[in-house]
Amino acid sequence: DVQLQASGGGLVQAGESMRLSCAASGFTFDDDDYEIGWFRQAPGKEREAVACISTSDISTRYADSVKGRFTISSDSAKNTVYLRLNSLKPEDTAIYYCAAAEGDLVVVQTTLVGPVSICPPPSEFDYWGQGTQVTVSS
């Protein structure tokens, strides 16, 4: 069975950093093609994609709101995906979830600058870890 274990949340002040971890089991990064994403959900808001990574080619995608501040990475030896959150803002406060979907999920959005690869929507992910709370105080 695929299982995801998220950890690393907490309370920080605006401008600080933290790292979230998502340990995966039931598949291996080296042998299996999975899309792994970080999502977040703030009170009263819909769950939104933050960043995602493909285990097949380690390609990454980010939401516009976190580009340049957050970094998603993976460690195949530990079968773990990380999300580094820098320059945190109060609006980053949310419950953060990691999720996984089997296969290479390619979602392309047409923008003014051309086609851009984006994270698949939450509905495309089959496996979810428990959330971890990130709170950023001003």
FILO-731963 format. One record per residue (C-alpha): x, y, z. Coordinates in pm, whole numbers, plus 50000, padded with zeros to 5 digits. Example, Ala and Ser with C-alpha at 12.3 -4.5 7.8 and 13.67 -1.06 7.14 Angstrom:
BEGIN
512304955050780513674989450714
//
This chain:
BEGIN
500005000050000501165035149922501535056150233502765091650280503965106550608504245144250622506155162450892507955194750971505275220751023505155245651305504945282051402507395307151259507575344551212507235361750879510455360550683511665328450842512095294450682511155258550743511345224950571508565199850529509215163150464507065136850297508275101250346506765077150096506365039450117504775013849890506745025149587510305036349519511465067949348514135049749150511885022649007508425038148985507065068648804505025089849040503975125849060504345138749415502815171549513502535194949807499165211349855497855235150115494495244750249493765275650453490555279650657487625287150431489635282050114489975254249862492945231349861495565244449620498695230649464501955245049592504645224749416505095190949258507865168449134508045138648902510095109149022510835099348660512855130248565512835151148884511105179348696509395204548920506475228248901505385256449131502365277749196502985314049103502425324549464505455305149587507875307049293511265319149408510445312449774509655275349795511765246549663510645210849617513255183349605513555146149643515975121249796515615087349631517795070449892515305080750159512225079149934511375113350066510235145949910511045178850076509515213250054511755241750161509745272550251511735305150256510635340850314507425329050470504435352350475501325351850694499305342350386501305309850367499535298450683497665266450605497615229050652500115214350409499525180050257501675157950040500055135849780501095110749516499745098349187501095070148975502455079048635503685110448465500875135548491501435163048239499215193448274499925222848046498375256948090498315282347809499625315647926500535348647765504155337447754503295303547607502505268647741503545262648099503645229548281501745231648609500895208548897497925185748839494815193949041494135176149373491575153549206494355136849007496145124349319495175090649466497235089849782497365115950056499365120150371498055135750685498395173350693500965193350881500115227951009502245257450904501525289851086503315322250999502905351151239503335387151131
//
